[in-house]
């Protein structure tokens, strides 16, 4: 497993490098991405991050 971790990190870094520019459409989505990245680095639970992103998306983009 020790030898596999660098490969996994490299693959994830490539995915972020490839996907990030196409999905950050405006400053709202960029801000959400930065906040989630900071929370992920601070080891917050992934379910919490998903719920927070969903709530932010609903607040910013729902036409109620």
PDBQT receptor file of N, H, CA, C and O in Angstrom, charges set to zero:
ATOM      1  N   UNK A   1       0.810  -1.198   0.000  1.00  0.00    +0.000 N 
ATOM      2  CA  UNK A   1       0.000   0.000   0.000  1.00  0.00    +0.000 C 
ATOM      3  C   UNK A   1       0.858   1.268   0.000  1.00  0.00    +0.000 C 
ATOM      4  O   UNK A   1       0.430   2.306  -0.506  1.00  0.00    +0.000 OA
ATOM      5  N   UNK A   2       2.036   1.190   0.551  1.00  0.00    +0.000 N 
ATOM      6  H   UNK A   2       2.383   0.347   0.962  1.00  0.00    +0.000 HD
ATOM      7  CA  UNK A   2       2.889   2.373   0.608  1.00  0.00    +0.000 C 
ATOM      8  C   UNK A   2       3.257   2.855  -0.790  1.00  0.00    +0.000 C 
ATOM      9  O   UNK A   2       3.344   4.060  -1.028  1.00  0.00    +0.000 OA
ATOM     10  N   UNK A   3       3.471   1.936  -1.700  1.00  0.00    +0.000 N 
ATOM     11  H   UNK A   3       3.400   0.957  -1.507  1.00  0.00    +0.000 HD
ATOM     12  CA  UNK A   3       3.836   2.307  -3.061  1.00  0.00    +0.000 C 
ATOM     13  C   UNK A   3       2.635   2.788  -3.869  1.00  0.00    +0.000 C 
ATOM     14  O   UNK A   3       2.808   3.484  -4.870  1.00  0.00    +0.000 OA
ATOM     15  N   UNK A   4       1.442   2.436  -3.459  1.00  0.00    +0.000 N 
ATOM     16  H   UNK A   4       1.301   1.870  -2.647  1.00  0.00    +0.000 HD
ATOM     17  CA  UNK A   4       0.236   2.806  -4.207  1.00  0.00    +0.000 C 
ATOM     18  C   UNK A   4      -0.205   4.231  -3.891  1.00  0.00    +0.000 C 
ATOM     19  O   UNK A   4      -0.780   4.893  -4.755  1.00  0.00    +0.000 OA
ATOM     20  N   UNK A   5       0.043   4.712  -2.699  1.00  0.00    +0.000 N 
ATOM     21  H   UNK A   5       0.510   4.174  -1.998  1.00  0.00    +0.000 HD
ATOM     22  CA  UNK A   5      -0.417   6.042  -2.291  1.00  0.00    +0.000 C 
ATOM     23  C   UNK A   5       0.075   7.161  -3.206  1.00  0.00    +0.000 C 
ATOM     24  O   UNK A   5      -0.733   8.010  -3.584  1.00  0.00    +0.000 OA
ATOM     25  N   UNK A   6       1.356   7.212  -3.585  1.00  0.00    +0.000 N 
ATOM     26  H   UNK A   6       2.013   6.523  -3.278  1.00  0.00    +0.000 HD
ATOM     27  CA  UNK A   6       1.771   8.284  -4.498  1.00  0.00    +0.000 C 
ATOM     28  C   UNK A   6       1.046   8.236  -5.840  1.00  0.00    +0.000 C 
ATOM     29  O   UNK A   6       0.754   9.277  -6.426  1.00  0.00    +0.000 OA
ATOM     30  N   UNK A   7       0.761   7.049  -6.319  1.00  0.00    +0.000 N 
ATOM     31  H   UNK A   7       0.999   6.202  -5.843  1.00  0.00    +0.000 HD
ATOM     32  CA  UNK A   7       0.034   6.922  -7.584  1.00  0.00    +0.000 C 
ATOM     33  C   UNK A   7      -1.396   7.449  -7.439  1.00  0.00    +0.000 C 
ATOM     34  O   UNK A   7      -1.909   8.109  -8.343  1.00  0.00    +0.000 OA
ATOM     35  N   UNK A   8      -2.031   7.163  -6.323  1.00  0.00    +0.000 N 
ATOM     36  H   UNK A   8      -1.615   6.627  -5.588  1.00  0.00    +0.000 HD
ATOM     37  CA  UNK A   8      -3.389   7.644  -6.088  1.00  0.00    +0.000 C 
ATOM     38  C   UNK A   8      -3.404   9.168  -5.970  1.00  0.00    +0.000 C 
ATOM     39  O   UNK A   8      -4.284   9.830  -6.520  1.00  0.00    +0.000 OA
ATOM     40  N   UNK A   9      -2.437   9.713  -5.259  1.00  0.00    +0.000 N 
ATOM     41  H   UNK A   9      -1.722   9.175  -4.812  1.00  0.00    +0.000 HD
ATOM     42  CA  UNK A   9      -2.347  11.173  -5.130  1.00  0.00    +0.000 C 
ATOM     43  C   UNK A   9      -2.113  11.815  -6.500  1.00  0.00    +0.000 C 
ATOM     44  O   UNK A   9      -2.708  12.848  -6.807  1.00  0.00    +0.000 OA
ATOM     45  N   UNK A  10      -1.266  11.222  -7.307  1.00  0.00    +0.000 N 
ATOM     46  H   UNK A  10      -0.783  10.383  -7.057  1.00  0.00    +0.000 HD
ATOM     47  CA  UNK A  10      -1.007  11.759  -8.640  1.00  0.00    +0.000 C 
ATOM     48  C   UNK A  10      -2.260  11.701  -9.518  1.00  0.00    +0.000 C 
ATOM     49  O   UNK A  10      -2.543  12.646 -10.255  1.00  0.00    +0.000 OA
ATOM     50  N   UNK A  11      -2.999  10.616  -9.444  1.00  0.00    +0.000 N 
ATOM     51  H   UNK A  11      -2.769   9.848  -8.845  1.00  0.00    +0.000 HD
ATOM     52  CA  UNK A  11      -4.232  10.510 -10.227  1.00  0.00    +0.000 C 
ATOM     53  C   UNK A  11      -5.270  11.536  -9.772  1.00  0.00    +0.000 C 
ATOM     54  O   UNK A  11      -5.925  12.165 -10.603  1.00  0.00    +0.000 OA
ATOM     55  N   UNK A  12      -5.419  11.705  -8.480  1.00  0.00    +0.000 N 
ATOM     56  H   UNK A  12      -4.887  11.194  -7.805  1.00  0.00    +0.000 HD
ATOM     57  CA  UNK A  12      -6.362  12.705  -7.979  1.00  0.00    +0.000 C 
ATOM     58  C   UNK A  12      -5.933  14.122  -8.360  1.00  0.00    +0.000 C 
ATOM     59  O   UNK A  12      -6.774  14.953  -8.703  1.00  0.00    +0.000 OA
ATOM     60  N   UNK A  13      -4.646  14.396  -8.302  1.00  0.00    +0.000 N 
ATOM     61  H   UNK A  13      -3.963  13.721  -8.024  1.00  0.00    +0.000 HD
ATOM     62  CA  UNK A  13      -4.148  15.715  -8.694  1.00  0.00    +0.000 C 
ATOM     63  C   UNK A  13      -4.424  15.972 -10.174  1.00  0.00    +0.000 C 
ATOM     64  O   UNK A  13      -4.793  17.083 -10.556  1.00  0.00    +0.000 OA
ATOM     65  N   UNK A  14      -4.249  14.956 -10.996  1.00  0.00    +0.000 N 
ATOM     66  H   UNK A  14      -3.950  14.053 -10.686  1.00  0.00    +0.000 HD
ATOM     67  CA  UNK A  14      -4.531  15.114 -12.422  1.00  0.00    +0.000 C 
ATOM     68  C   UNK A  14      -6.018  15.378 -12.669  1.00  0.00    +0.000 C 
ATOM     69  O   UNK A  14      -6.374  16.210 -13.504  1.00  0.00    +0.000 OA
ATOM     70  N   UNK A  15      -6.877  14.670 -11.944  1.00  0.00    +0.000 N 
ATOM     71  H   UNK A  15      -6.588  13.995 -11.266  1.00  0.00    +0.000 HD
ATOM     72  CA  UNK A  15      -8.319  14.878 -12.097  1.00  0.00    +0.000 C 
ATOM     73  C   UNK A  15      -8.688  16.311 -11.719  1.00  0.00    +0.000 C 
ATOM     74  O   UNK A  15      -9.455  16.961 -12.429  1.00  0.00    +0.000 OA
ATOM     75  N   UNK A  16      -8.151  16.802 -10.615  1.00  0.00    +0.000 N 
ATOM     76  H   UNK A  16      -7.528  16.274 -10.038  1.00  0.00    +0.000 HD
ATOM     77  CA  UNK A  16      -8.427  18.182 -10.211  1.00  0.00    +0.000 C 
ATOM     78  C   UNK A  16      -7.903  19.151 -11.262  1.00  0.00    +0.000 C 
ATOM     79  O   UNK A  16      -8.592  20.110 -11.611  1.00  0.00    +0.000 OA
ATOM     80  N   UNK A  17      -6.709  18.922 -11.768  1.00  0.00    +0.000 N 
ATOM     81  H   UNK A  17      -6.149  18.144 -11.485  1.00  0.00    +0.000 HD
ATOM     82  CA  UNK A  17      -6.112  19.787 -12.795  1.00  0.00    +0.000 C 
ATOM     83  C   UNK A  17      -6.956  19.784 -14.067  1.00  0.00    +0.000 C 
ATOM     84  O   UNK A  17      -7.096  20.821 -14.716  1.00  0.00    +0.000 OA
ATOM     85  N   UNK A  18      -7.512  18.647 -14.423  1.00  0.00    +0.000 N 
ATOM     86  H   UNK A  18      -7.398  17.805 -13.896  1.00  0.00    +0.000 HD
ATOM     87  CA  UNK A  18      -8.269  18.517 -15.657  1.00  0.00    +0.000 C 
ATOM     88  C   UNK A  18      -9.696  19.048 -15.514  1.00  0.00    +0.000 C 
ATOM     89  O   UNK A  18     -10.209  19.671 -16.443  1.00  0.00    +0.000 OA
ATOM     90  N   UNK A  19     -10.337  18.817 -14.386  1.00  0.00    +0.000 N 
ATOM     91  H   UNK A  19      -9.920  18.311 -13.631  1.00  0.00    +0.000 HD
ATOM     92  CA  UNK A  19     -11.753  19.141 -14.215  1.00  0.00    +0.000 C 
ATOM     93  C   UNK A  19     -11.971  20.563 -13.697  1.00  0.00    +0.000 C 
ATOM     94  O   UNK A  19     -12.944  21.210 -14.082  1.00  0.00    +0.000 OA
ATOM     95  N   UNK A  20     -11.103  21.051 -12.850  1.00  0.00    +0.000 N 
ATOM     96  H   UNK A  20     -10.312  20.526 -12.537  1.00  0.00    +0.000 HD
ATOM     97  CA  UNK A  20     -11.305  22.335 -12.176  1.00  0.00    +0.000 C 
ATOM     98  C   UNK A  20     -11.588  23.498 -13.132  1.00  0.00    +0.000 C 
ATOM     99  O   UNK A  20     -12.563  24.218 -12.918  1.00  0.00    +0.000 OA
ATOM    100  N   UNK A  21     -10.779  23.715 -14.178  1.00  0.00    +0.000 N 
ATOM    101  H   UNK A  21      -9.987  23.130 -14.352  1.00  0.00    +0.000 HD
ATOM    102  CA  UNK A  21     -11.042  24.889 -15.029  1.00  0.00    +0.000 C 
ATOM    103  C   UNK A  21     -12.372  24.834 -15.774  1.00  0.00    +0.000 C 
ATOM    104  O   UNK A  21     -12.923  25.880 -16.118  1.00  0.00    +0.000 OA
ATOM    105  N   UNK A  22     -12.893  23.654 -16.027  1.00  0.00    +0.000 N 
ATOM    106  H   UNK A  22     -12.446  22.804 -15.747  1.00  0.00    +0.000 HD
ATOM    107  CA  UNK A  22     -14.133  23.531 -16.781  1.00  0.00    +0.000 C 
ATOM    108  C   UNK A  22     -15.372  23.685 -15.906  1.00  0.00    +0.000 C 
ATOM    109  O   UNK A  22     -16.463  23.926 -16.422  1.00  0.00    +0.000 OA
ATOM    110  N   UNK A  23     -15.220  23.552 -14.604  1.00  0.00    +0.000 N 
ATOM    111  H   UNK A  23     -14.333  23.357 -14.185  1.00  0.00    +0.000 HD
ATOM    112  CA  UNK A  23     -16.379  23.575 -13.718  1.00  0.00    +0.000 C 
ATOM    113  C   UNK A  23     -16.485  24.820 -12.855  1.00  0.00    +0.000 C 
ATOM    114  O   UNK A  23     -17.523  25.046 -12.233  1.00  0.00    +0.000 OA
ATOM    115  N   UNK A  24     -15.459  25.615 -12.802  1.00  0.00    +0.000 N 
ATOM    116  H   UNK A  24     -14.615  25.431 -13.308  1.00  0.00    +0.000 HD
ATOM    117  CA  UNK A  24     -15.537  26.868 -12.060  1.00  0.00    +0.000 C 
ATOM    118  C   UNK A  24     -16.023  27.928 -13.054  1.00  0.00    +0.000 C 
ATOM    119  O   UNK A  24     -15.242  28.485 -13.824  1.00  0.00    +0.000 OA
ATOM    120  N   UNK A  25     -17.322  28.188 -13.015  1.00  0.00    +0.000 N 
ATOM    121  H   UNK A  25     -17.957  27.735 -12.389  1.00  0.00    +0.000 HD
ATOM    122  CA  UNK A  25     -17.947  29.039 -14.020  1.00  0.00    +0.000 C 
ATOM    123  C   UNK A  25     -17.989  30.507 -13.614  1.00  0.00    +0.000 C 
ATOM    124  O   UNK A  25     -17.983  31.390 -14.472  1.00  0.00    +0.000 OA
ATOM    125  N   UNK A  26     -18.032  30.771 -12.310  1.00  0.00    +0.000 N 
ATOM    126  H   UNK A  26     -18.038  30.054 -11.614  1.00  0.00    +0.000 HD
ATOM    127  CA  UNK A  26     -18.070  32.142 -11.831  1.00  0.00    +0.000 C 
ATOM    128  C   UNK A  26     -17.472  32.179 -10.426  1.00  0.00    +0.000 C 
ATOM    129  O   UNK A  26     -16.988  31.163  -9.928  1.00  0.00    +0.000 OA
ATOM    130  N   UNK A  27     -17.506  33.325  -9.801  1.00  0.00    +0.000 N 
ATOM    131  H   UNK A  27     -17.899  34.150 -10.205  1.00  0.00    +0.000 HD
ATOM    132  CA  UNK A  27     -16.860  33.432  -8.487  1.00  0.00    +0.000 C 
ATOM    133  C   UNK A  27     -17.629  32.670  -7.420  1.00  0.00    +0.000 C 
ATOM    134  O   UNK A  27     -17.047  32.296  -6.401  1.00  0.00    +0.000 OA
ATOM    135  N   UNK A  28     -18.937  32.427  -7.626  1.00  0.00    +0.000 N 
ATOM    136  H   UNK A  28     -19.409  32.731  -8.453  1.00  0.00    +0.000 HD
ATOM    137  CA  UNK A  28     -19.704  31.656  -6.639  1.00  0.00    +0.000 C 
ATOM    138  C   UNK A  28     -19.177  30.223  -6.544  1.00  0.00    +0.000 C 
ATOM    139  O   UNK A  28     -18.907  29.717  -5.454  1.00  0.00    +0.000 OA
ATOM    140  N   UNK A  29     -19.040  29.592  -7.683  1.00  0.00    +0.000 N 
ATOM    141  H   UNK A  29     -19.260  30.002  -8.568  1.00  0.00    +0.000 HD
ATOM    142  CA  UNK A  29     -18.578  28.201  -7.676  1.00  0.00    +0.000 C 
ATOM    143  C   UNK A  29     -17.118  28.114  -7.248  1.00  0.00    +0.000 C 
ATOM    144  O   UNK A  29     -16.716  27.143  -6.607  1.00  0.00    +0.000 OA
ATOM    145  N   UNK A  30     -16.329  29.116  -7.595  1.00  0.00    +0.000 N 
ATOM    146  H   UNK A  30     -16.655  29.905  -8.115  1.00  0.00    +0.000 HD
ATOM    147  CA  UNK A  30     -14.940  29.145  -7.142  1.00  0.00    +0.000 C 
ATOM    148  C   UNK A  30     -14.839  29.282  -5.635  1.00  0.00    +0.000 C 
ATOM    149  O   UNK A  30     -14.000  28.642  -5.003  1.00  0.00    +0.000 OA
ATOM    150  N   UNK A  31     -15.689  30.114  -5.061  1.00  0.00    +0.000 N 
ATOM    151  H   UNK A  31     -16.371  30.634  -5.575  1.00  0.00    +0.000 HD
ATOM    152  CA  UNK A  31     -15.697  30.289  -3.611  1.00  0.00    +0.000 C 
ATOM    153  C   UNK A  31     -16.119  29.009  -2.906  1.00  0.00    +0.000 C 
ATOM    154  O   UNK A  31     -15.524  28.631  -1.897  1.00  0.00    +0.000 OA
ATOM    155  N   UNK A  32     -17.137  28.342  -3.426  1.00  0.00    +0.000 N 
ATOM    156  H   UNK A  32     -17.621  28.649  -4.245  1.00  0.00    +0.000 HD
ATOM    157  CA  UNK A  32     -17.569  27.067  -2.847  1.00  0.00    +0.000 C 
ATOM    158  C   UNK A  32     -16.434  26.059  -2.913  1.00  0.00    +0.000 C 
ATOM    159  O   UNK A  32     -16.192  25.342  -1.942  1.00  0.00    +0.000 OA
ATOM    160  N   UNK A  33     -15.734  25.990  -4.036  1.00  0.00    +0.000 N 
ATOM    161  H   UNK A  33     -15.931  26.572  -4.825  1.00  0.00    +0.000 HD
ATOM    162  CA  UNK A  33     -14.631  25.039  -4.185  1.00  0.00    +0.000 C 
ATOM    163  C   UNK A  33     -13.509  25.323  -3.191  1.00  0.00    +0.000 C 
ATOM    164  O   UNK A  33     -12.955  24.397  -2.600  1.00  0.00    +0.000 OA
ATOM    165  N   UNK A  34     -13.173  26.590  -3.005  1.00  0.00    +0.000 N 
ATOM    166  H   UNK A  34     -13.624  27.342  -3.485  1.00  0.00    +0.000 HD
ATOM    167  CA  UNK A  34     -12.101  26.944  -2.070  1.00  0.00    +0.000 C 
ATOM    168  C   UNK A  34     -12.503  26.615  -0.639  1.00  0.00    +0.000 C 
ATOM    169  O   UNK A  34     -11.693  26.088   0.125  1.00  0.00    +0.000 OA
ATOM    170  N   UNK A  35     -13.728  26.917  -0.271  1.00  0.00    +0.000 N 
ATOM    171  H   UNK A  35     -14.386  27.345  -0.891  1.00  0.00    +0.000 HD
ATOM    172  CA  UNK A  35     -14.190  26.626   1.093  1.00  0.00    +0.000 C 
ATOM    173  C   UNK A  35     -14.183  25.129   1.348  1.00  0.00    +0.000 C 
ATOM    174  O   UNK A  35     -13.747  24.684   2.410  1.00  0.00    +0.000 OA
ATOM    175  N   UNK A  36     -14.661  24.347   0.388  1.00  0.00    +0.000 N 
ATOM    176  H   UNK A  36     -15.015  24.708  -0.474  1.00  0.00    +0.000 HD
ATOM    177  CA  UNK A  36     -14.680  22.888   0.567  1.00  0.00    +0.000 C 
ATOM    178  C   UNK A  36     -13.261  22.340   0.643  1.00  0.00    +0.000 C 
ATOM    179  O   UNK A  36     -12.996  21.421   1.419  1.00  0.00    +0.000 OA
ATOM    180  N   UNK A  37     -12.350  22.886  -0.147  1.00  0.00    +0.000 N 
ATOM    181  H   UNK A  37     -12.565  23.632  -0.777  1.00  0.00    +0.000 HD
ATOM    182  CA  UNK A  37     -10.962  22.438  -0.084  1.00  0.00    +0.000 C 
ATOM    183  C   UNK A  37     -10.374  22.700   1.295  1.00  0.00    +0.000 C 
ATOM    184  O   UNK A  37      -9.707  21.835   1.864  1.00  0.00    +0.000 OA
ATOM    185  N   UNK A  38     -10.617  23.879   1.829  1.00  0.00    +0.000 N 
ATOM    186  H   UNK A  38     -11.159  24.581   1.367  1.00  0.00    +0.000 HD
ATOM    187  CA  UNK A  38     -10.090  24.214   3.159  1.00  0.00    +0.000 C 
ATOM    188  C   UNK A  38     -10.686  23.289   4.215  1.00  0.00    +0.000 C 
ATOM    189  O   UNK A  38      -9.970  22.805   5.091  1.00  0.00    +0.000 OA
ATOM    190  N   UNK A  39     -11.986  23.043   4.138  1.00  0.00    +0.000 N 
ATOM    191  H   UNK A  39     -12.568  23.436   3.426  1.00  0.00    +0.000 HD
ATOM    192  CA  UNK A  39     -12.614  22.149   5.108  1.00  0.00    +0.000 C 
ATOM    193  C   UNK A  39     -12.108  20.723   4.964  1.00  0.00    +0.000 C 
ATOM    194  O   UNK A  39     -11.962  20.017   5.962  1.00  0.00    +0.000 OA
ATOM    195  N   UNK A  40     -11.839  20.288   3.741  1.00  0.00    +0.000 N 
ATOM    196  H   UNK A  40     -11.957  20.862   2.930  1.00  0.00    +0.000 HD
ATOM    197  CA  UNK A  40     -11.297  18.940   3.533  1.00  0.00    +0.000 C 
ATOM    198  C   UNK A  40      -9.897  18.826   4.109  1.00  0.00    +0.000 C 
ATOM    199  O   UNK A  40      -9.546  17.799   4.690  1.00  0.00    +0.000 OA
ATOM    200  N   UNK A  41      -9.091  19.875   3.954  1.00  0.00    +0.000 N 
ATOM    201  H   UNK A  41      -9.376  20.709   3.482  1.00  0.00    +0.000 HD
ATOM    202  CA  UNK A  41      -7.740  19.865   4.524  1.00  0.00    +0.000 C 
ATOM    203  C   UNK A  41      -7.807  19.824   6.049  1.00  0.00    +0.000 C 
ATOM    204  O   UNK A  41      -6.934  19.253   6.704  1.00  0.00    +0.000 OA
ATOM    205  N   UNK A  42      -8.854  20.438   6.607  1.00  0.00    +0.000 N 
ATOM    206  H   UNK A  42      -9.563  20.901   6.076  1.00  0.00    +0.000 HD
ATOM    207  CA  UNK A  42      -9.041  20.422   8.059  1.00  0.00    +0.000 C 
ATOM    208  C   UNK A  42      -9.708  19.138   8.541  1.00  0.00    +0.000 C 
ATOM    209  O   UNK A  42     -10.108  19.047   9.701  1.00  0.00    +0.000 OA
ATOM    210  N   UNK A  43      -9.833  18.147   7.659  1.00  0.00    +0.000 N 
ATOM    211  H   UNK A  43      -9.509  18.221   6.716  1.00  0.00    +0.000 HD
ATOM    212  CA  UNK A  43     -10.340  16.805   7.975  1.00  0.00    +0.000 C 
ATOM    213  C   UNK A  43     -11.787  16.809   8.454  1.00  0.00    +0.000 C 
ATOM    214  O   UNK A  43     -12.125  16.142   9.432  1.00  0.00    +0.000 OA
ATOM    215  N   UNK A  44     -12.636  17.557   7.764  1.00  0.00    +0.000 N 
ATOM    216  H   UNK A  44     -12.361  18.099   6.970  1.00  0.00    +0.000 HD
ATOM    217  CA  UNK A  44     -14.063  17.509   8.057  1.00  0.00    +0.000 C 
ATOM    218  C   UNK A  44     -14.657  16.297   7.357  1.00  0.00    +0.000 C 
ATOM    219  O   UNK A  44     -14.123  15.825   6.353  1.00  0.00    +0.000 OA
ATOM    220  N   UNK A  45     -15.748  15.805   7.884  1.00  0.00    +0.000 N 
ATOM    221  H   UNK A  45     -16.181  16.188   8.700  1.00  0.00    +0.000 HD
ATOM    222  CA  UNK A  45     -16.384  14.602   7.349  1.00  0.00    +0.000 C 
ATOM    223  C   UNK A  45     -16.916  14.877   5.931  1.00  0.00    +0.000 C 
ATOM    224  O   UNK A  45     -17.524  15.922   5.698  1.00  0.00    +0.000 OA
ATOM    225  N   UNK A  46     -16.697  13.957   4.987  1.00  0.00    +0.000 N 
ATOM    226  H   UNK A  46     -16.204  13.108   5.176  1.00  0.00    +0.000 HD
ATOM    227  CA  UNK A  46     -17.157  14.172   3.609  1.00  0.00    +0.000 C 
ATOM    228  C   UNK A  46     -18.671  14.394   3.500  1.00  0.00    +0.000 C 
ATOM    229  O   UNK A  46     -19.115  15.170   2.653  1.00  0.00    +0.000 OA
ATOM    230  N   UNK A  47     -19.456  13.737   4.330  1.00  0.00    +0.000 N 
ATOM    231  H   UNK A  47     -19.096  13.107   5.018  1.00  0.00    +0.000 HD
ATOM    232  CA  UNK A  47     -20.910  13.945   4.277  1.00  0.00    +0.000 C 
ATOM    233  C   UNK A  47     -21.259  15.389   4.628  1.00  0.00    +0.000 C 
ATOM    234  O   UNK A  47     -22.163  15.974   4.032  1.00  0.00    +0.000 OA
ATOM    235  N   UNK A  48     -20.547  15.958   5.589  1.00  0.00    +0.000 N 
ATOM    236  H   UNK A  48     -19.812  15.482   6.073  1.00  0.00    +0.000 HD
ATOM    237  CA  UNK A  48     -20.766  17.358   5.950  1.00  0.00    +0.000 C 
ATOM    238  C   UNK A  48     -20.441  18.264   4.769  1.00  0.00    +0.000 C 
ATOM    239  O   UNK A  48     -21.171  19.219   4.505  1.00  0.00    +0.000 OA
ATOM    240  N   UNK A  49     -19.372  17.981   4.067  1.00  0.00    +0.000 N 
ATOM    241  H   UNK A  49     -18.779  17.205   4.281  1.00  0.00    +0.000 HD
ATOM    242  CA  UNK A  49     -18.993  18.791   2.908  1.00  0.00    +0.000 C 
ATOM    243  C   UNK A  49     -20.050  18.709   1.811  1.00  0.00    +0.000 C 
ATOM    244  O   UNK A  49     -20.359  19.716   1.173  1.00  0.00    +0.000 OA
ATOM    245  N   UNK A  50     -20.602  17.529   1.589  1.00  0.00    +0.000 N 
ATOM    246  H   UNK A  50     -20.351  16.711   2.107  1.00  0.00    +0.000 HD
ATOM    247  CA  UNK A  50     -21.636  17.364   0.564  1.00  0.00    +0.000 C 
ATOM    248  C   UNK A  50     -22.888  18.154   0.943  1.00  0.00    +0.000 C 
ATOM    249  O   UNK A  50     -23.481  18.828   0.101  1.00  0.00    +0.000 OA
ATOM    250  N   UNK A  51     -23.284  18.068   2.208  1.00  0.00    +0.000 N 
ATOM    251  H   UNK A  51     -22.801  17.521   2.892  1.00  0.00    +0.000 HD
ATOM    252  CA  UNK A  51     -24.475  18.797   2.658  1.00  0.00    +0.000 C 
ATOM    253  C   UNK A  51     -24.250  20.304   2.558  1.00  0.00    +0.000 C 
ATOM    254  O   UNK A  51     -25.143  21.031   2.123  1.00  0.00    +0.000 OA
ATOM    255  N   UNK A  52     -23.081  20.779   2.950  1.00  0.00    +0.000 N 
ATOM    256  H   UNK A  52     -22.356  20.188   3.303  1.00  0.00    +0.000 HD
ATOM    257  CA  UNK A  52     -22.791  22.214   2.854  1.00  0.00    +0.000 C 
ATOM    258  C   UNK A  52     -22.783  22.699   1.406  1.00  0.00    +0.000 C 
ATOM    259  O   UNK A  52     -23.291  23.781   1.112  1.00  0.00    +0.000 OA
ATOM    260  N   UNK A  53     -22.215  21.911   0.509  1.00  0.00    +0.000 N 
ATOM    261  H   UNK A  53     -21.803  21.032   0.748  1.00  0.00    +0.000 HD
ATOM    262  CA  UNK A  53     -22.210  22.290  -0.905  1.00  0.00    +0.000 C 
ATOM    263  C   UNK A  53     -23.626  22.305  -1.476  1.00  0.00    +0.000 C 
ATOM    264  O   UNK A  53     -23.981  23.201  -2.242  1.00  0.00    +0.000 OA
ATOM    265  N   UNK A  54     -24.420  21.329  -1.109  1.00  0.00    +0.000 N 
ATOM    266  H   UNK A  54     -24.132  20.601  -0.487  1.00  0.00    +0.000 HD
ATOM    267  CA  UNK A  54     -25.809  21.296  -1.576  1.00  0.00    +0.000 C 
ATOM    268  C   UNK A  54     -26.572  22.514  -1.063  1.00  0.00    +0.000 C 
ATOM    269  O   UNK A  54     -27.325  23.137  -1.811  1.00  0.00    +0.000 OA
ATOM    270  N   UNK A  55     -26.381  22.850   0.197  1.00  0.00    +0.000 N 
ATOM    271  H   UNK A  55     -25.769  22.344   0.805  1.00  0.00    +0.000 HD
ATOM    272  CA  UNK A  55     -27.054  24.008   0.768  1.00  0.00    +0.000 C 
ATOM    273  C   UNK A  55     -26.607  25.306   0.088  1.00  0.00    +0.000 C 
ATOM    274  O   UNK A  55     -27.428  26.175  -0.205  1.00  0.00    +0.000 OA
ATOM    275  N   UNK A  56     -25.305  25.427  -0.158  1.00  0.00    +0.000 N 
ATOM    276  H   UNK A  56     -24.638  24.721   0.080  1.00  0.00    +0.000 HD
ATOM    277  CA  UNK A  56     -24.799  26.627  -0.839  1.00  0.00    +0.000 C 
ATOM    278  C   UNK A  56     -25.354  26.710  -2.258  1.00  0.00    +0.000 C 
ATOM    279  O   UNK A  56     -25.732  27.793  -2.706  1.00  0.00    +0.000 OA
ATOM    280  N   UNK A  57     -25.410  25.605  -2.958  1.00  0.00    +0.000 N 
ATOM    281  H   UNK A  57     -25.103  24.726  -2.594  1.00  0.00    +0.000 HD
ATOM    282  CA  UNK A  57     -25.962  25.601  -4.305  1.00  0.00    +0.000 C 
ATOM    283  C   UNK A  57     -27.434  25.976  -4.331  1.00  0.00    +0.000 C 
ATOM    284  O   UNK A  57     -27.881  26.722  -5.202  1.00  0.00    +0.000 OA
ATOM    285  N   UNK A  58     -28.179  25.453  -3.371  1.00  0.00    +0.000 N 
ATOM    286  H   UNK A  58     -27.815  24.847  -2.664  1.00  0.00    +0.000 HD
ATOM    287  CA  UNK A  58     -29.607  25.795  -3.299  1.00  0.00    +0.000 C 
ATOM    288  C   UNK A  58     -29.785  27.275  -2.994  1.00  0.00    +0.000 C 
ATOM    289  O   UNK A  58     -30.616  27.943  -3.609  1.00  0.00    +0.000 OA
ATOM    290  N   UNK A  59     -29.005  27.790  -2.044  1.00  0.00    +0.000 N 
ATOM    291  H   UNK A  59     -28.330  27.247  -1.544  1.00  0.00    +0.000 HD
ATOM    292  CA  UNK A  59     -29.126  29.206  -1.689  1.00  0.00    +0.000 C 
ATOM    293  C   UNK A  59     -28.718  30.126  -2.834  1.00  0.00    +0.000 C 
ATOM    294  O   UNK A  59     -29.328  31.178  -3.028  1.00  0.00    +0.000 OA
ATOM    295  N   UNK A  60     -27.705  29.747  -3.587  1.00  0.00    +0.000 N 
ATOM    296  H   UNK A  60     -27.210  28.893  -3.429  1.00  0.00    +0.000 HD
ATOM    297  CA  UNK A  60     -27.213  30.620  -4.652  1.00  0.00    +0.000 C 
ATOM    298  C   UNK A  60     -27.977  30.483  -5.952  1.00  0.00    +0.000 C 
ATOM    299  O   UNK A  60     -28.136  31.471  -6.669  1.00  0.00    +0.000 OA
ATOM    300  N   UNK A  61     -28.450  29.306  -6.277  1.00  0.00    +0.000 N 
ATOM    301  H   UNK A  61     -28.320  28.504  -5.694  1.00  0.00    +0.000 HD
ATOM    302  CA  UNK A  61     -28.973  29.076  -7.613  1.00  0.00    +0.000 C 
ATOM    303  C   UNK A  61     -30.441  28.693  -7.695  1.00  0.00    +0.000 C 
ATOM    304  O   UNK A  61     -30.977  28.615  -8.800  1.00  0.00    +0.000 OA
ATOM    305  N   UNK A  62     -31.116  28.450  -6.579  1.00  0.00    +0.000 N 
ATOM    306  H   UNK A  62     -30.681  28.513  -5.681  1.00  0.00    +0.000 HD
ATOM    307  CA  UNK A  62     -32.534  28.072  -6.627  1.00  0.00    +0.000 C 
ATOM    308  C   UNK A  62     -33.372  29.308  -6.945  1.00  0.00    +0.000 C 
ATOM    309  O   UNK A  62     -33.176  30.382  -6.376  1.00  0.00    +0.000 OA
ATOM    310  N   UNK A  63     -34.273  29.129  -7.836  1.00  0.00    +0.000 N 
ATOM    311  H   UNK A  63     -34.432  28.256  -8.298  1.00  0.00    +0.000 HD
ATOM    312  CA  UNK A  63     -35.190  30.221  -8.219  1.00  0.00    +0.000 C 
ATOM    313  C   UNK A  63     -36.540  29.983  -7.548  1.00  0.00    +0.000 C 
ATOM    314  O   UNK A  63     -37.504  29.545  -8.176  1.00  0.00    +0.000 OA
ATOM    315  N   UNK A  64     -36.575  30.287  -6.257  1.00  0.00    +0.000 N 
ATOM    316  H   UNK A  64     -35.793  30.644  -5.747  1.00  0.00    +0.000 HD
ATOM    317  CA  UNK A  64     -37.813  30.038  -5.500  1.00  0.00    +0.000 C 
ATOM    318  C   UNK A  64     -38.626  31.306  -5.429  1.00  0.00    +0.000 C 
ATOM    319  O   UNK A  64     -39.705  31.315  -4.836  1.00  0.00    +0.000 OA
TER     320      UNK A  64
